[in-house]
């Protein structure tokens, strides 16, 4: 056994083995994340081959970018709130004594596993003003649907895409919070009961504090995903009608690959998005660091 | 008893809201055009036909997109699993100077925080320079990088759950460290390995942005790109679109059922143990 002699020299050989074993992963990640990051930075901070902040000063006066930023924040904030409240409600519901809990769970998690593009197709069919089942059902109970064009209407498009996000991602929030709830030991509940706490008091002073780590993690994960939303919105509205649902990622894609092929400017916008995401993910890593398991 | 009834009523409502839209797409994929456009909508009573599936797979190019998606997903999963499992093992088990393992793990995790649109531009330039644009190879490379941090973190977690004594016993019995990894640890981590691999398959299969930026030809595009290209066209063939959607969805549903138990853990990168 040739390796055996090496193994006898524990600490030194462990170190060598360690470097050797992580090398393929580190090289791949270096090429596929460090290099892109440097390249994007270079693109963003250069104009005409020279270092410049031109791309960033342009951002300040680009109304389309401001609108996309605002849309993304509104989309993110509303979807996050709804997903959290609905997800928490469903998790609390499923945490009770429920027959065939795992069956309910399995069905409820279907949307979040679907390819986002398929989710887009599903909801284009649902929202179709003429033959979609939403308007069809409304008509059959006597509601006039003339103005209800959903994704094609400037007023309703944002509501529609938010609904789709809530439909797709509430199950994820539910799943993580349910896991958190089921990890809470019984004793604090028994103590609260002995103290004569009401159901609401127990929820507020026992469940919520103990669920906090799970809540923070799920909020952070969702926030990061919401900030970079692209797939379903591209299929559902492509940012339209007009500019009503244009998100940051959609606008960057358009600038980089469809209209101007302006990589430098697109890179500058991507950089801003990265900084926004980083502020959030720093919180996430802090949080992870506090966990014992790390 | 009324509280109990309300509880189940709410759950059933949630199930209906979840399932109805997907079910509707499935019915459209099976309906002749007369039934698709009928008002009021037909949820159950229609004569099913497989014509749209035949059309999607054999007349249009969705069969080809399906193959491209499968190749990209499987090849990138294999690459990410090999490199990621080795790194995950080393970070979970070996001794590192000055907590280097922790810093490396966090750095690896942080690469996953990049918004995809940020990487899409350099990837596009990179693949153009290498002459790999519009090839499935470009997606294999990109998806490997995308899945790698995930595999490292998942496998690191699974390896940590196996008691050290197990591999020490194997090493006392004369195995080398790598021998113990291969013969003892990997078989014990098999459920974790399988779950992680299935996650990679799902993530790659569902991926859209990179595929959209990197593959624009009929011969190289994946199923999501193919579907997206058709759905935004002026005149949409809803039956064919829906059939393609069902085809893209089916493998995912089967896989998702298989990893249900590990779902929470996988989706939170191991932060929450489900």
Interface residues (C-beta under 8 A of the other chain):
Chain A: X1 X3 X4 X6 X7 X10 X11 X14 X15 X17 X18 X21 X22 X24 X25 X26 X28 X29 X31 X32 X33 X34 X35 X36 X37 X39 X40 X43 X90 X93 X94 X96 X98 X102 X104 X105 X106 X107 X108 X109 X110 X111 X112 X113 X114 X115 X116 X117 X118 X120 X121 X122 X123 X124 X125 X126 X130 X131 X132 X133 X136 X137 X139 X140 X167 X171 X172 X175 X176 X178 X179 X180 X183 X214 X217 X218 X221 X224 X227 X228 X230 X231 X234 X235 X238 X248 X249 X252 X253 X256 X257 X263 X266 X267 X270 X271 X273 X274 X277 X278 X281 X284 X285 X288 X291 X293 X294
Chain B: X7 X10 X11 X14 X15 X17 X18 X19 X20 X21 X22 X24 X25 X28 X36 X37 X38 X39 X40 X41 X43 X82 X83 X84 X86 X87 X89 X90 X91 X94 X95 X96 X97 X101 X102 X104 X106 X108 X109 X110 X111 X113 X114 X115 X116 X117 X118 X119 X120 X121 X122 X123 X124 X125 X126 X141 X142 X144 X145 X146 X148 X149 X152 X157 X160 X171 X174 X176 X177 X178 X179 X202 X205 X206 X208 X209 X212 X213 X223 X224 X227 X228 X231 X232 X238 X241 X242 X244 X245 X248 X249 X252 X253 X255 X256 X257 X260 X263 X264 X267 X268 X271 X272 X273 X274
